[in-house]
C-alpha cells in the first residue's frame, strides 16, 4: 500500500486561537498549554515567544520558557517552549524548545531541543519530542539537513538512557505508546518513493494496511487503537471521514462521516485506552462544534457550549473523564464527562482579548483587527496601544475592530499591546510591521455584491459596480495602506471633502481581459473616511472581449495585489 499523507486533514496549530497544544493528566487535574500571551508585567524580549503554562486547582503558572536561551537578535513567531506532554500521573513533563541559542556570543542557533522535567530531568538533544504517557519512552525527531536528507527518529528509554533508531512517524502524528510501540513509515522494498505504514516495537516492523488517502493522527497509549482520517474521493468532491482502527482485529469504527459538502473533521484528543475520541467538525474554517465519540460503539455526543461559541483546539484527559476546549470567546472550558456524556462545564481560563493573525499596516491607514474583542468602540477607547500610544478606534462590529495607524508612526516593527479589561490573567503584547505601503483592497460588507470581493463603485458614485465597465468608463475602488500623502489630516480625523490628499507613490491597475492599464485619474485619501483611500480609474479605450475576470493593482515601488472573479481561474 502506498501511504499518502493528507495535510488538509492533519491536526495543526490554529493561529487564530490564544491557546495551543493542550495536554492533560489522566485524571484531568493538571492541564498544560502553550501561548504567546503573557501575565501583565512579564518581560517580552526581542520578539513575542511561546511559553508553556500549567493549570492546577491552585491556579495558573508559567511552567517552561526559553529564558537565557532565547536569541537576542533573531526570532520568529513560532519560537519558544512548545508541544507540552505530561505523563499520566503528572510527574514528568516533556516539551520542545524552538529556536534557541546554546551560546549567545556568538549565537549557536539550534532549531529545536527536547527536554523532560519532573521525576526525570534531562536535556535529550536536538529535535522535537513526543513522550509516552507512562513517562518511560521519548521519541526524538530531528529536522532533515540537506534537501535530499530525511528526518531521523530516535527512541529513548528514559529509565536506561538507551537510544535506538526507529522508522520516522508521519508528519502531525502522535506516534508513541507506553509499551514502546512507534507508528512509523519505511520505504517499500525495491522502490525509491512510496512508503509503507506500520508499527515498530523491539526491532520488529509490522505493516498496517489502511485504504485510500489517509492521515494518521494518534496511537492510543495502550497501542490498541489508531485514530486516523480518510479522504473519500466522491463526485461531489473529497469527503473526510474519521475512523478508529482496532489494531488487534483490523476492524474500523467510523466516528464521523460528512453530512454535506465542505465539512472537515479535526481530531483533538484520544483517551489512553483508545475508548474515547474528542474531535470537532468545521465548515470552511478551523473552528467548529466539538463531539465525544466511543470507539466501542461508534456513538457520538455533542459537547454543549454557549450559543454561537465554537471550538478552535482541545484535548482529552487520559481517562476520558474531561474535555478541555479552547473556544472562539477566547476561554478554555472544561467539560466533565461520564461514559461520554457531558455532566457540566467549568471555565478554567476566562475569555481573553486577543487579535489573531499577522498584522501589517502603513502610517495613516485603517487596519482591521480580528479576534476576541469587545464589539463596541466605546469599550475599546485607549485599549489598543501601538508603542504605548492609544490607537483611534474607527469602528467596532461583531467580527472586526478598525483602528488607524498614526500618521506619525515610523516605518518598521512596533509593539501592539491590548489593555482591554477582562477577568483573564493573560494579556497580548505582540509585534506588527509598519511599512510605507501595505495595501489591502476594502472588502465588501455583509450583503453587498460587486464584480469582485472588494468595493468597486460606479463613476457617478451611484452604487457598487455590478456589470462590466465599458471602454473609457470611470470607476472607483477603495483600499487601505496605499501610502503616504503630503500634509495629511490629523490622526483620528477623516479626510475633509474640500481638500484632496493624493498619494506620493503611483498606483497602477489592469483589469482582464483589457490588455492595457487603466488610466489612474486619482489615488489618495477618500473624503469623509479615516485611513481609507480612493482610486479613480478610467478603463482603456479598447474593445473588451468579455466580462472582467480578474486583474492586479501595483502600489508604490512594486507591491502588487492580484484578484480574480469568483469562478474564474
Secondary structure per residue as TSV (DSSP state, phi and psi in degrees):
chain	resnum	aa	ss	phi	psi
A	1	X	-	360.0	134.8
A	2	X	-	-84.2	123.5
A	3	X	-	-87.4	122.6
A	4	X	-	-118.8	122.0
A	5	X	B	-87.5	126.4
A	6	X	-	-103.4	99.1
A	7	X	G	-67.3	-26.6
A	8	X	G	-57.7	-33.9
A	9	X	G	-98.7	-4.5
A	10	X	S	-72.1	145.6
A	11	X	-	-67.0	137.9
A	12	X	-	-148.3	165.8
A	13	X	-	-69.8	132.1
A	14	X	-	-93.6	104.7
A	15	X	T	-72.9	-8.3
A	16	X	T	-84.6	-2.9
A	17	X	S	-99.5	156.2
A	18	X	S	-76.7	-32.2
A	19	X	-	-127.8	140.5
A	20	X	E	-134.4	166.5
A	21	X	E	51.0	59.8
A	22	X	E	-77.6	145.7
A	23	X	E	-147.7	138.7
A	24	X	E	-132.4	155.4
A	25	X	-	-71.7	172.2
A	26	X	T	-59.7	-42.8
A	27	X	T	-84.6	-6.1
A	28	X	S	78.0	9.5
A	29	X	S	-76.8	-26.9
A	30	X	-	-118.2	132.8
A	31	X	E	-125.2	135.7
A	32	X	E	-118.5	147.9
A	33	X	E	-156.6	162.9
A	34	X	E	-108.0	151.5
A	35	X	E	-164.2	149.1
A	36	X	S	-89.0	-4.5
A	37	X	-	-71.1	157.2
A	38	X	E	-129.0	163.8
A	39	X	E	-77.5	139.3
A	40	X	T	-52.4	133.7
A	41	X	T	95.7	-12.3
A	42	X	-	-71.3	143.4
A	43	X	-	-67.0	145.7
A	44	X	-	-96.7	-37.9
A	45	X	-	90.5	-163.1
A	46	X	S	-67.0	-34.8
A	47	X	S	-151.9	145.9
A	48	X	-	-55.6	136.7
A	49	X	-	-129.6	159.9
A	50	X	B	-77.4	136.6
A	51	X	E	-122.8	158.0
A	52	X	E	-102.2	128.8
A	53	X	E	-113.7	151.3
A	54	X	E	-120.8	133.1
A	55	X	E	-110.4	124.2
A	56	X	E	-128.8	172.6
A	57	X	T	-58.2	-19.5
A	58	X	T	-86.1	-16.1
A	59	X	E	144.1	-162.2
A	60	X	E	-117.1	136.0
A	61	X	E	-143.7	157.4
A	62	X	E	-74.6	129.0
A	63	X	E	-101.1	-41.6
A	64	X	E	-150.2	143.8
A	65	X	-	-154.4	169.3
A	66	X	-	-72.4	-33.8
A	67	X	G	59.0	-128.6
A	68	X	G	-68.7	-11.2
A	69	X	G	-81.8	-7.5
A	70	X	B	-71.2	132.6
A	71	X	-	-61.6	149.7
A	72	X	S	-99.3	-4.6
A	73	X	S	-138.3	5.6
A	74	X	-	-153.1	146.4
A	75	X	-	-169.2	163.4
A	76	X	-	-140.7	163.3
A	77	X	T	-68.6	-17.1
A	78	X	T	-92.4	3.6
A	79	X	-	-80.1	160.5
A	80	X	E	125.2	-163.2
A	81	X	E	-82.7	124.4
A	82	X	E	-136.6	167.7
A	83	X	E	51.4	57.5
A	84	X	E	-66.3	143.4
A	85	X	E	-138.7	136.6
A	86	X	E	-125.1	142.3
A	87	X	-	-69.1	164.9
A	88	X	T	-53.8	-42.3
A	89	X	T	-91.7	0.3
A	90	X	S	79.0	8.0
A	91	X	S	-85.4	-18.0
A	92	X	E	-132.5	134.4
A	93	X	E	-126.9	129.3
A	94	X	E	-110.5	152.0
A	95	X	E	-161.9	172.8
A	96	X	E	-124.4	132.0
A	97	X	E	-94.6	118.5
A	98	X	E	-97.0	130.5
A	99	X	E	67.8	74.0
A	100	X	E	-124.6	161.0
A	101	X	E	-111.9	116.9
A	102	X	E	-73.9	-24.3
A	103	X	E	-135.7	135.3
A	104	X	E	-83.1	-32.0
A	105	X	T	-135.8	94.7
A	106	X	T	-79.3	160.2
A	107	X	E	-74.2	116.7
A	108	X	E	-95.0	99.2
A	109	X	E	-81.5	128.3
A	110	X	E	-116.7	129.2
A	111	X	E	-64.7	-44.8
A	112	X	E	-154.9	147.2
A	113	X	E	-140.0	134.1
A	114	X	E	-98.4	142.2
A	115	X	E	-140.1	156.3
A	116	X	E	-128.5	147.7
A	117	X	E	-136.9	159.7
A	118	X	E	114.6	-128.9
A	119	X	S	-61.7	-27.8
A	120	X	S	-122.7	133.3
A	121	X	-	-121.5	122.4
A	122	X	E	-161.6	143.4
A	123	X	E	-93.6	115.3
A	124	X	E	-86.5	-18.3
A	125	X	E	116.4	-178.0
A	126	X	E	-63.5	137.3
A	127	X	S	133.3	174.9
A	128	X	E	-100.7	144.1
A	129	X	E	-105.8	140.0
A	130	X	E	-126.8	142.1
A	131	X	E	-131.2	137.6
A	132	X	-	-69.8	157.4
A	133	X	T	-71.5	-19.4
A	134	X	T	-85.6	-0.2
A	135	X	S	71.9	13.6
A	136	X	-	-89.1	-38.1
A	137	X	E	-117.1	140.9
A	138	X	E	-124.7	135.6
A	139	X	E	-110.2	117.0
A	140	X	E	-112.7	117.0
A	141	X	E	-113.0	119.3
A	142	X	-	-89.0	152.9
A	143	X	-	-72.9	143.7
A	144	X	-	-65.2	148.7
A	145	X	-	-89.8	-98.1
A	146	X	S	-60.2	161.1
A	147	X	T	-56.2	-31.7
A	148	X	T	-93.4	4.4
A	149	X	-	-87.2	159.3
A	150	X	-	-113.3	159.7
A	151	X	-	-67.9	147.5
A	152	X	-	-108.1	138.0
A	153	X	E	-120.8	131.6
A	154	X	E	-122.1	131.6
A	155	X	E	-94.4	125.0
A	156	X	E	-113.9	125.1
A	157	X	E	-83.5	107.3
A	158	X	T	-69.6	-15.4
A	159	X	T	-81.1	-40.8
A	160	X	T	-105.8	-18.8
A	161	X	-	83.5	-0.9
A	162	X	-	-67.3	134.9
A	163	X	E	-116.0	137.5
A	164	X	E	-135.5	130.0
A	165	X	E	-71.4	132.7
A	166	X	E	-133.2	164.0
A	167	X	-	-59.8	141.2
A	168	X	-	-75.0	137.9
A	169	X	-	-74.3	158.2
A	170	X	-	-60.8	152.7
A	171	X	T	-57.4	148.1
A	172	X	T	64.7	21.9
A	173	X	-	-110.4	131.9
A	174	X	B	-86.0	113.9
A	175	X	-	-120.6	12.6
A	176	X	B	-126.8	131.8
A	177	X	-	-107.7	168.6
A	178	X	T	-74.4	-10.4
A	179	X	T	-95.5	7.9
A	180	X	S	88.9	5.7
A	181	X	-	-70.5	135.7
A	182	X	E	-122.9	131.1
A	183	X	E	-80.4	123.0
A	184	X	E	-146.9	173.9
A	185	X	E	-129.1	148.9
A	186	X	E	-143.6	153.4
A	187	X	E	-60.8	145.1
A	188	X	-	-70.9	146.7
A	189	X	T	-59.8	128.3
A	190	X	T	78.7	6.8
A	191	X	-	-126.3	137.3
A	192	X	S	-82.1	-21.4
A	193	X	S	-107.9	-63.7
A	194	X	-	-59.3	150.0
A	195	X	E	-124.8	157.0
A	196	X	E	-106.4	138.0
A	197	X	E	-89.6	141.0
A	198	X	E	-167.0	-176.4
A	199	X	E	-115.6	125.7
A	200	X	E	-103.7	135.0
A	201	X	E	-156.0	129.7
A	202	X	T	51.6	40.4
A	203	X	T	84.3	-4.2
A	204	X	E	-103.2	134.3
A	205	X	E	-112.4	118.3
A	206	X	E	-109.4	113.5
A	207	X	E	-62.1	147.9
A	208	X	-	-123.1	126.5
A	209	X	-	-98.7	118.5
A	210	X	-	-124.6	133.9
A	211	X	-	-90.1	144.3
A	212	X	S	80.8	171.5
A	213	X	E	-63.3	123.9
A	214	X	E	-133.5	161.4
A	215	X	E	-134.8	117.0
A	216	X	E	-75.8	131.3
A	217	X	E	-101.1	-44.5
A	218	X	E	-163.8	156.0
A	219	X	E	-107.0	140.8
A	220	X	-	-67.3	156.7
A	221	X	T	-65.9	-25.8
A	222	X	T	-89.8	8.7
A	223	X	S	61.2	29.9
A	224	X	-	-107.4	-16.5
A	225	X	E	-133.6	143.8
A	226	X	E	-111.8	129.5
A	227	X	E	-101.9	125.5
A	228	X	E	-149.5	159.8
A	229	X	E	-108.4	145.6
A	230	X	E	-127.2	135.3
A	231	X	E	-102.1	112.3
A	232	X	E	-90.0	129.5
A	233	X	E	-94.4	108.0
A	234	X	E	-117.6	165.1
A	235	X	T	-58.8	-25.7
A	236	X	T	-83.0	-6.4
A	237	X	E	120.2	175.7
A	238	X	E	-61.6	134.8
A	239	X	E	-124.3	114.2
A	240	X	E	-84.5	138.0
A	241	X	E	-120.7	153.4
A	242	X	E	-112.5	127.2
A	243	X	E	-133.0	155.8
A	244	X	E	-119.2	124.2
A	245	X	E	-97.8	122.5
A	246	X	E	-77.5	110.8
A	247	X	T	-65.4	-35.7
A	248	X	T	-73.5	-36.3
A	249	X	T	-96.8	-21.4
A	250	X	-	80.1	3.0
A	251	X	-	-85.8	152.1
A	252	X	E	-112.8	145.2
A	253	X	E	-116.0	124.4
A	254	X	E	-82.6	120.6
A	255	X	E	-99.6	-26.9
A	256	X	E	-149.0	135.7
A	257	X	E	-136.1	129.8
A	258	X	-	-61.8	139.6
A	259	X	S	-91.1	-18.0
A	260	X	S	-154.7	162.3
A	261	X	T	-63.5	141.6
A	262	X	T	98.1	-9.9
A	263	X	E	-76.7	136.9
A	264	X	E	-123.6	149.1
A	265	X	E	-119.8	136.1
A	266	X	E	-125.7	107.5
A	267	X	E	-64.0	145.7
A	268	X	E	-131.1	-25.2
A	269	X	E	-160.5	149.4
A	270	X	E	-140.7	127.6
A	271	X	-	-66.1	159.3
A	272	X	T	-64.3	-26.1
A	273	X	T	-94.3	2.1
A	274	X	S	75.9	9.0
A	275	X	-	-82.9	-23.5
A	276	X	E	-129.8	138.6
A	277	X	E	-128.2	132.8
A	278	X	E	-106.7	130.2
A	279	X	E	-149.9	168.0
A	280	X	E	-129.3	153.3
A	281	X	E	-120.2	126.5
A	282	X	E	-127.1	161.7
A	283	X	E	-132.0	107.8
A	284	X	S	71.9	14.2
A	285	X	S	-158.0	175.7
A	286	X	S	-85.6	-27.4
A	287	X	-	-84.6	148.4
A	288	X	B	-164.5	-169.0
A	289	X	E	-86.9	143.9
A	290	X	E	-99.5	147.4
A	291	X	E	-140.4	153.8
A	292	X	E	-118.7	137.6
A	293	X	E	-132.2	151.5
A	294	X	E	-100.1	126.2
A	295	X	T	-78.1	-11.5
A	296	X	T	-79.0	-39.7
A	297	X	T	-117.0	-18.4
A	298	X	-	82.6	-0.3
A	299	X	-	-66.2	146.6
A	300	X	E	-131.0	135.3
A	301	X	E	-123.0	130.6
A	302	X	E	-72.3	147.0
A	303	X	-	-98.2	124.9
A	304	X	-	-78.3	136.6
A	305	X	-	-137.5	179.6
A	306	X	S	-65.7	158.0
A	307	X	T	-57.8	128.7
A	308	X	T	82.7	-9.1
A	309	X	-	-81.8	127.7
A	310	X	-	-120.3	172.6
A	311	X	E	-114.0	134.5
A	312	X	E	-107.4	-31.1
A	313	X	E	-153.3	167.8
A	314	X	E	-177.2	176.7
A	315	X	E	-155.6	171.0
A	316	X	E	-124.7	140.3
A	317	X	-	-64.6	158.2
A	318	X	T	-59.9	-35.5
A	319	X	T	-82.5	-7.3
A	320	X	S	74.7	19.6
A	321	X	S	-95.6	-0.7
A	322	X	E	-155.3	133.5
A	323	X	E	-106.8	137.1
A	324	X	E	-115.3	124.8
A	325	X	E	-127.9	129.8
A	326	X	E	-90.2	125.0
A	327	X	E	-113.1	169.2
A	328	X	T	-72.5	-3.8
A	329	X	T	-85.1	-6.1
A	330	X	S	88.1	15.7
A	331	X	-	-109.7	164.6
A	332	X	E	-109.3	120.0
A	333	X	E	-108.3	144.0
A	334	X	E	-110.3	127.8
A	335	X	E	-115.3	116.2
A	336	X	E	-75.3	142.4
A	337	X	E	-129.3	148.8
A	338	X	E	-137.6	114.7
A	339	X	T	52.3	39.7
A	340	X	T	86.2	-13.2
A	341	X	E	-95.2	133.3
A	342	X	E	-69.3	137.6
A	343	X	E	-104.7	-40.7
A	344	X	E	-175.1	161.7
A	345	X	E	-120.5	137.1
A	346	X	E	-127.6	139.9
A	347	X	E	-89.6	116.2
A	348	X	E	-85.7	-41.9
A	349	X	E	-124.6	119.6
A	350	X	-	-63.7	163.8
A	351	X	-	-52.5	128.8
A	352	X	-	-117.3	119.7
A	353	X	-	-57.4	137.9
A	354	X	E	-160.4	142.6
A	355	X	E	-113.4	127.3
A	356	X	-	-101.0	158.3
A	357	X	S	82.8	167.2
A	358	X	-	-74.9	125.0
A	359	X	-	-104.5	129.2
A	360	X	E	-131.4	149.1
A	361	X	E	-157.8	175.2
A	362	X	-	-131.7	151.8
A	363	X	T	-52.5	131.1
A	364	X	T	84.9	-8.2
A	365	X	-	-89.7	153.2
A	366	X	E	-74.6	133.1
A	367	X	E	-124.2	132.4
A	368	X	E	-94.2	124.1
A	369	X	E	-103.4	123.7
A	370	X	E	-113.6	137.1
A	371	X	E	161.9	-152.4
A	372	X	E	-104.0	92.9
A	373	X	-	-133.9	157.1
A	374	X	-	-56.1	150.2
A	375	X	S	-93.3	6.8
A	376	X	S	-124.1	130.4
A	377	X	G	-57.9	-36.5
A	378	X	G	-62.6	-29.5
A	379	X	G	-76.9	-11.8
A	380	X	G	-107.9	-0.9
A	381	X	T	-56.8	124.6
A	382	X	T	64.0	24.1
A	383	X	T	-106.4	-18.0
A	384	X	E	-111.3	112.9
A	385	X	E	-116.3	138.3
A	386	X	E	-117.8	117.4
A	387	X	T	50.0	43.1
A	388	X	T	68.9	12.2
A	389	X	E	-108.2	125.6
A	390	X	E	-60.9	137.0
A	391	X	-	-91.0	141.5
A	392	X	E	-62.5	133.2
A	393	X	E	-90.4	112.8
A	394	X	E	-82.4	-41.9
A	395	X	E	-161.1	164.6
A	396	X	E	-149.2	128.1
A	397	X	-	-132.7	-166.8
A	398	X	S	-68.5	-18.3
A	399	X	S	-116.9	-27.8
A	400	X	E	-143.5	149.4
A	401	X	E	-118.7	128.3
A	402	X	E	-99.9	126.6
A	403	X	E	-124.8	159.0
A	404	X	E	-108.7	129.8
A	405	X	-	-72.6	128.7
A	406	X	-	-58.2	143.7
A	407	X	T	-59.6	-28.0
A	408	X	T	-82.8	-5.3
A	409	X	-	-67.4	124.1
A	410	X	-	-66.1	152.6
A	411	X	S	-71.1	142.3
A	412	X	E	130.5	-171.1
A	413	X	E	-78.0	149.3
A	414	X	E	-145.3	152.9
A	415	X	E	-87.2	127.3
A	416	X	E	-103.9	127.4
A	417	X	E	-130.6	135.6
A	418	X	E	-100.1	124.1
A	419	X	-	-117.4	53.3
A	420	X	-	-94.1	124.5
A	421	X	-	-58.8	133.7
A	422	X	-	-162.1	171.1
A	423	X	S	-87.3	-3.2
A	424	X	-	-76.2	145.6
A	425	X	S	-79.7	-4.2
A	426	X	E	-101.6	157.3
A	427	X	E	-142.6	144.7
A	428	X	-	-94.6	126.2
A	429	X	E	-130.0	116.4
A	430	X	E	-139.6	169.0
A	431	X	E	-104.4	142.8
A	432	X	E	-122.8	158.5
A	433	X	E	-102.9	126.0
A	434	X	E	-107.0	119.6
A	435	X	-	-117.7	159.0
A	436	X	S	-59.9	-39.6
A	437	X	-	-130.0	125.7
A	438	X	-	-142.4	69.9
A	439	X	-	-72.7	142.7
A	440	X	E	-141.6	129.7
A	441	X	E	-73.8	137.8
A	442	X	-	-67.4	121.1
A	443	X	B	-72.0	157.1
A	444	X	-	-70.3	147.3
A	445	X	-	-78.0	164.1
A	446	X	T	-56.3	130.4
A	447	X	T	88.9	-10.6
A	448	X	-	-85.2	148.9
A	449	X	-	-133.5	144.2
A	450	X	-	-153.0	-174.6
A	451	X	S	-65.6	-34.3
A	452	X	S	-126.9	-175.1
A	453	X	S	-86.2	11.3
A	454	X	B	-127.1	169.3
A	455	X	-	-74.8	114.5
A	456	X	E	-122.1	125.3
A	457	X	E	-118.8	145.5
A	458	X	E	-62.7	157.1
A	459	X	T	-60.9	-29.0
A	460	X	T	-90.5	10.8
A	461	X	S	60.0	24.5
A	462	X	S	-85.2	6.0
A	463	X	S	144.0	176.0
A	464	X	B	-68.7	147.7
A	465	X	-	-78.0	120.8
A	466	X	-	-120.8	-5.3
A	467	X	S	-127.6	155.2
A	468	X	-	-61.7	126.7
A	469	X	-	-67.5	148.6
A	470	X	-	-79.7	160.5
A	471	X	T	-54.9	132.0
A	472	X	T	84.1	-4.3
A	473	X	-	-75.7	146.5
A	474	X	E	-96.6	135.8
A	475	X	E	-134.9	166.9
A	476	X	E	-126.9	137.8
A	477	X	E	-123.1	157.9
A	478	X	E	-123.6	144.3
A	479	X	E	-152.8	171.1
A	480	X	E	-124.1	162.5
A	481	X	-	67.7	27.0
A	482	X	-	-77.7	-19.8
A	483	X	-	134.6	178.4
A	484	X	-	-70.7	154.2
A	485	X	B	-128.7	158.3
A	486	X	T	-76.3	135.2
A	487	X	T	46.3	62.2
A	488	X	-	-67.8	162.9
A	489	X	-	-66.1	169.7
A	490	X	-	-66.3	146.1
A	491	X	T	-55.8	133.4
A	492	X	T	90.2	-3.8
A	493	X	S	-111.9	140.6
A	494	X	-	-69.9	155.6
A	495	X	-	-67.1	130.5
A	496	X	-	-68.4	158.3
A	497	X	T	-81.8	-16.0
A	498	X	T	-103.4	5.9
A	499	X	S	-134.7	135.2
A	500	X	-	-94.0	141.9
A	501	X	-	-125.3	78.7
A	502	X	B	-69.9	150.5
A	503	X	B	-71.3	153.2
A	504	X	S	-87.0	-6.1
A	505	X	S	-117.7	159.4
A	506	X	-	-80.9	149.4
A	507	X	E	-126.4	125.1
A	508	X	E	-130.6	130.0
A	509	X	E	-127.2	148.0
A	510	X	E	-134.6	137.6
A	511	X	E	-116.6	129.9
A	512	X	E	-84.9	138.6
A	513	X	T	-95.2	14.0
A	514	X	-	-57.4	143.8
A	515	X	S	-101.0	-3.8
A	516	X	S	-128.3	162.8
A	517	X	-	-68.6	148.0
A	518	X	-	-70.6	152.6
A	519	X	E	-82.1	124.6
A	520	X	E	-84.6	109.8
A	521	X	E	-84.3	-32.7
A	522	X	E	-158.6	139.2
A	523	X	E	-140.0	111.5
A	524	X	E	-176.0	-171.0
A	525	X	E	-65.3	138.1
A	526	X	-	-78.4	122.1
A	527	X	T	-55.3	134.3
A	528	X	T	85.9	-1.7
A	529	X	-	-116.1	158.6
A	530	X	S	-106.8	117.1
A	531	X	S	72.5	14.9
A	532	X	-	-113.7	142.1
A	533	X	E	-111.3	147.4
A	534	X	E	-112.8	130.8
A	535	X	E	-119.5	113.8
A	536	X	E	-100.7	126.3
A	537	X	E	-128.3	145.5
A	538	X	E	-111.2	125.5
A	539	X	-	-63.9	150.0
A	540	X	-	-59.8	147.5
A	541	X	S	-84.3	71.2
A	542	X	S	-146.3	151.4
A	543	X	-	-60.8	141.6
A	544	X	-	-109.0	134.0
A	545	X	-	-85.2	-5.8
A	546	X	S	175.8	-171.9
A	547	X	S	-67.7	158.4
A	548	X	-	-64.5	132.9
A	549	X	-	-115.0	-16.7
A	550	X	E	174.5	-165.0
A	551	X	E	162.9	-169.2
A	552	X	E	-158.1	151.7
A	553	X	E	-126.7	135.4
A	554	X	E	-109.4	129.7
A	555	X	E	-116.4	131.1
A	556	X	T	66.1	-134.0
A	557	X	T	-87.3	5.8
A	558	X	T	152.4	-1.6
A	559	X	E	-70.6	120.7
A	560	X	E	-121.2	138.0
A	561	X	E	-116.6	124.6
A	562	X	E	-102.8	152.1
A	563	X	E	-146.9	154.8
A	564	X	E	-137.0	146.1
A	565	X	-	-71.9	143.6
A	566	X	T	-56.6	126.5
A	567	X	T	93.2	-8.2
A	568	X	-	-90.0	153.1
A	569	X	-	-70.3	360.0
